[in-house]
Amino acid sequence: MTDMPRILHLVDDATPGGVTRVLNHIRSCPLMAQTARHELWTVARNAALPRCEADMIVSHLSLSWRGLPALISLRARHPGTPLVHVEHSYTEAFTALNVRAKLRFFTMLRTAYALFDRVVAVSEAQGAWLTRRRLVPAGALRVIPPVVDLAGFRALPAPQGAPRVIGAIGRLHGQKGFDVLIRAFRDLPRDDIELHIFGTGPEEQALRALAAEDPRIRFFGHADTPEAAMQAVDIVAMPSRWEAFGLVALEARAAGRPVICTKLDGLPTSAGASATYVPGHSVRDWTLALQAQLGAKPGPGTAARAGRAEAAFASAWAEMIAGAVFGAAPSQAAQSGALSLA
């Protein structure tokens, strides 16, 4: 195909993290390149957005009242260009914990989403929440779970023998619930186990203080590569307080590592049916879940290692682009968001 559509992705946060890695995958994935040319523009948060020459414009921007005028201007200056927004941030659990003026917040979201031809939810639960709250216009919602190149994770050997090292991988922020994990781990009596924490962030000093008296808890800072952190652990624990998707859980599946996580927001999509789910953030519940997983006999693991994830992602994007740019009708799977990451 010689004249493939040009897809321009706008982002206002280029710091290392899941969104940046997903965007890098979009630009570098051979499967994605088969159907479109993907380009990335980094813009200042809440600033005026540039005039764009593209067949489709995709927003990965942070939505807010301050940024709304820029989005209105973007829509007005591109009346014939399909606009898509990918919602990487807001979820039901985020709103419950962080938003006081919920009606005002929902008004902002409805106003912003109405400017786009499509809104992409990154998990089944997030999509269901957007629908239930009537935040997205009817027919505009798509569910496309994000991915990165998982080949390096699939290449890792599965852990051998009894599990001994629990891994916490991610930004050291209250969102991730690592304070709950540290307290739960400290209640485990065994001396032959360790908790390895990979990442940096605003809660680092508080977490170090919480773990100070336990020599089994070790902080490793930012891992040079995500695969290196995953290779060092036997189990991945994610006691997140909110999580639109949870890329670490998908990477753990690809690496054949068991996942223990909270059952909220997007984690059931990313962690899959084989994960161990903890219903909340009770330290006792997390201690019991860790204890059970540490005592479990090694099983067959995740045999498929999320083997369809990259292909499903590329197919869903190709179908959405075809519909938005060329008017092709979506398949039944795309309309329902039924994308398998197995």
C-alpha positions in Angstrom: 0.0 0.0 0.0 1.7 3.2 -1.2 -0.5 5.9 0.2 -1.0 4.7 3.8 -2.9 7.1 6.1 -0.8 9.4 8.2 -1.8 9.1 11.9 -0.5 11.9 14.2 -0.3 11.1 17.9 -0.3 14.1 20.4 1.1 13.6 23.8 1.8 16.1 26.6 3.9 13.9 28.9 7.1 12.4 27.5 8.5 11.2 30.8 9.4 7.5 30.9 6.4 5.3 31.7 3.8 3.1 30.3 2.2 5.6 27.9 5.6 6.5 26.4 6.5 2.9 25.9 3.1 2.1 24.3 3.6 5.1 21.9 7.1 3.9 21.1 5.7 0.5 20.2 3.0 2.1 18.0 5.8 3.9 16.0 8.1 0.9 15.8 5.9 -2.1 15.5 6.0 -3.7 12.0 2.4 -4.8 12.3 1.3 -1.3 12.9 3.4 0.0 10.0 1.5 -2.3 7.6 -1.6 -0.2 7.6 -0.6 3.4 8.6 2.3 5.8 9.1 2.3 6.7 12.8 4.0 9.9 14.0 4.4 11.4 17.4 4.3 15.1 18.4 5.0 16.2 22.0 3.1 19.3 23.0 3.1 21.5 26.1 0.3 20.6 28.6 -2.8 22.8 28.3 -1.1 24.9 25.6 -2.6 25.8 22.2 -2.3 22.8 19.8 -0.8 23.1 16.4 -2.5 22.9 13.0 -1.9 19.3 11.9 -1.8 17.8 8.5 -2.8 14.2 9.0 -5.5 11.7 8.0 -6.3 11.1 11.7 -5.3 12.9 14.9 -5.0 10.9 18.1 -4.9 12.6 21.5 -3.0 11.0 24.4 -3.4 14.2 26.3 -4.4 14.8 29.9 -8.0 16.1 30.0 -8.8 19.0 32.3 -10.8 22.2 32.4 -7.7 24.2 31.7 -6.9 22.2 28.6 -10.5 22.3 27.2 -10.1 25.5 25.1 -7.1 23.9 23.3 -9.2 20.9 22.4 -12.1 23.0 21.2 -9.7 24.9 19.0 -8.2 21.7 17.7 -11.7 20.4 16.7 -12.6 23.7 15.1 -9.5 23.8 13.0 -9.8 20.2 11.8 -13.5 19.9 11.0 -13.0 17.1 8.5 -10.3 15.2 10.2 -11.2 12.2 12.4 -10.1 12.9 16.0 -9.5 10.1 18.5 -8.8 10.3 22.2 -7.1 7.5 24.2 -8.0 7.6 27.9 -4.9 6.5 29.7 -5.7 8.0 33.1 -9.3 8.3 34.4 -11.1 5.3 35.9 -13.8 4.5 38.4 -11.3 3.9 41.2 -9.4 7.0 40.4 -12.5 9.1 40.5 -13.7 7.6 43.8 -10.4 8.3 45.5 -9.3 11.6 44.0 -12.2 13.6 42.8 -14.4 15.5 45.2 -16.6 17.5 42.8 -17.7 14.5 40.8 -20.5 16.2 38.9 -18.2 18.9 37.7 -15.5 16.4 36.8 -18.0 14.3 34.8 -19.2 17.5 33.0 -15.6 18.2 31.9 -15.1 14.6 30.7 -18.4 14.6 28.7 -17.6 18.0 27.1 -14.1 16.9 26.2 -15.0 13.4 24.9 -17.8 15.0 22.7 -15.1 16.7 20.7 -13.8 13.4 19.4 -15.1 11.0 16.8 -13.8 8.0 18.8 -12.8 7.5 22.5 -10.5 4.6 23.2 -10.8 2.9 26.6 -7.7 0.8 27.5 -9.6 -1.9 29.4 -13.0 -3.6 29.6 -13.7 -2.1 33.0 -12.8 1.4 32.0 -15.0 1.1 28.9 -17.9 -0.2 31.0 -17.5 2.8 33.4 -17.4 5.3 30.6 -20.6 3.7 29.2 -22.4 3.4 32.6 -21.7 7.1 33.4 -22.7 8.1 29.9 -19.5 10.0 29.5 -18.9 8.9 25.9 -21.4 9.5 23.0 -23.2 6.4 21.9 -21.2 4.4 19.2 -18.0 6.4 19.8 -16.4 4.0 22.3 -13.7 1.5 21.4 -11.8 -0.8 23.8 -8.2 -1.4 22.8 -5.9 -2.8 25.6 -2.4 -1.3 25.1 0.7 -3.4 24.5 4.5 -3.0 24.1 6.9 -5.4 22.3 6.7 -8.5 24.6 9.3 -10.6 22.8 12.0 -9.9 25.4 9.6 -10.9 28.2 8.6 -14.1 26.4 12.3 -15.0 26.0 12.8 -15.0 29.8 12.9 -18.5 31.4 10.1 -19.2 33.8 11.1 -19.3 37.5 12.4 -22.6 38.7 11.7 -24.2 42.0 9.8 -22.7 44.9 9.1 -18.9 44.5 11.3 -16.8 46.7 11.4 -13.2 45.3 8.3 -11.0 45.1 8.6 -8.1 42.7 7.0 -4.6 42.9 7.7 -2.8 39.6 6.5 0.7 38.9 6.5 4.4 39.9 6.8 4.9 43.7 3.5 6.7 44.1 0.5 6.2 46.3 -1.4 4.9 43.3 0.6 1.7 43.2 -0.1 0.7 46.8 3.4 -0.4 47.6 2.9 0.8 51.2 0.3 -2.0 51.6 2.6 -4.5 50.0 5.5 -3.6 52.3 3.3 -3.9 55.4 1.9 -7.2 54.2 5.4 -8.6 53.4 6.8 -7.6 56.8 4.1 -9.8 58.4 5.5 -12.9 56.6 7.7 -14.8 59.1 10.1 -16.5 56.6 13.7 -15.4 56.4 14.4 -16.9 53.0 12.1 -14.6 51.0 12.7 -11.1 49.6 10.7 -8.2 48.3 12.5 -6.4 45.4 11.1 -2.9 44.6 12.0 -1.4 41.2 11.2 2.3 40.5 11.5 5.8 41.6 8.9 8.4 42.6 7.6 10.8 45.2 6.9 8.1 47.8 10.4 6.6 47.8 11.6 8.0 51.1 8.3 7.1 52.9 8.5 3.6 51.5 12.1 3.2 52.5 11.2 4.4 56.0 8.4 1.8 56.1 10.8 -0.9 55.1 13.8 0.2 57.1 13.8 -2.5 59.7 13.4 -5.4 57.4 16.6 -6.5 55.6 14.6 -8.7 53.2 13.2 -5.6 51.4 15.5 -4.2 48.8 15.1 -1.1 46.6 16.8 -1.2 43.2 15.7 2.2 41.7 14.9 2.4 38.0 15.7 -0.7 36.1 17.7 -0.2 32.9 15.2 -2.4 31.1 11.8 -3.6 32.2 12.9 -7.2 31.2 15.8 -7.0 33.7 13.5 -6.2 36.6 11.1 -9.0 35.6 13.9 -11.5 35.3 15.0 -10.9 38.9 11.7 -11.8 40.4 9.5 -14.9 40.8 6.1 -13.3 41.5 4.8 -9.8 40.6 2.6 -8.0 43.1 0.4 -5.1 42.2 -1.8 -3.7 45.0 -2.8 -0.7 42.9 -5.4 1.8 44.2 -6.4 2.6 40.6 -5.0 1.3 37.3 -6.5 2.1 33.9 -4.7 -1.0 32.5 -1.6 -2.2 34.2 1.1 -2.8 31.7 3.4 -4.6 34.3 0.8 -7.3 34.7 0.7 -8.0 30.9 4.5 -8.1 30.9 4.5 -10.5 33.9 2.2 -12.8 32.0 4.4 -12.7 28.9 7.4 -13.6 31.2 5.5 -16.5 32.8 5.5 -14.8 36.3 2.4 -15.3 38.6 0.6 -12.0 39.3 -1.1 -11.0 42.5 -3.2 -7.8 42.2 -6.2 -5.9 43.3 -9.4 -6.6 41.4 -10.2 -3.2 40.1 -10.2 -1.0 37.0 -8.1 -2.5 34.2 -6.2 -5.1 36.1 -8.5 -8.1 35.2 -7.9 -7.2 31.6 -4.1 -7.0 31.9 -3.5 -9.7 34.5 -5.9 -12.2 33.0 -7.8 -15.2 34.4 -4.7 -16.9 35.9 -3.9 -14.0 38.3 -4.6 -14.1 42.0 -7.0 -11.3 42.9 -7.2 -9.5 46.3 -10.5 -7.7 46.7 -9.1 -4.6 48.5 -6.1 -3.2 50.4 -6.4 -5.0 53.7 -2.8 -5.8 54.9 -4.0 -9.1 56.3 -5.6 -10.1 53.0 -2.4 -9.2 51.2 -0.3 -11.1 53.6 -2.5 -14.2 53.2 -2.4 -13.9 49.4 1.4 -13.6 49.4 1.8 -16.5 51.7 -0.4 -18.7 49.5 1.5 -17.8 46.4 4.9 -18.4 48.0 3.7 -21.8 49.1 2.2 -22.8 45.8 3.9 -25.5 43.8 5.3 -24.4 40.4 2.6 -25.0 37.8 2.6 -24.8 34.0 2.5 -21.1 34.1 1.0 -19.0 31.4 1.7 -21.2 28.4 0.6 -18.7 25.8 2.5 -15.9 27.4 0.1 -13.3 26.1 0.9 -14.5 22.6 -1.8 -12.6 20.7 -1.4 -9.3 22.4 0.6 -7.4 19.8 -1.4 -8.8 16.9 -4.7 -8.0 18.6 -3.5 -4.4 19.3 -2.4 -3.9 15.7 -5.6 -5.4 14.3 -7.8 -3.2 16.5 -6.0 0.0 15.5 -6.1 -0.9 11.8 -9.8 -1.5 12.0 -10.4 1.8 13.9 -8.3 3.7 11.3 -10.1 2.1 8.4 -13.5 3.0 9.9 -12.5 6.6 10.8 -10.5 7.4 7.6 -12.2 5.3 5.0 -15.6 4.6 6.5 -15.2 0.9 6.8 -17.7 -0.8 9.1 -16.3 -2.2 12.3 -16.4 -5.9 12.9 -18.5 -7.4 15.7 -15.4 -7.9 17.8 -14.3 -4.3 17.4 -17.8 -3.0 18.3 -17.9 -5.1 21.5 -14.3 -4.5 22.4 -13.8 -8.3 22.6 -10.0 -8.4 22.1 -8.1 -11.4 23.5 -4.6 -10.9 24.9 -4.0 -14.6 25.5 
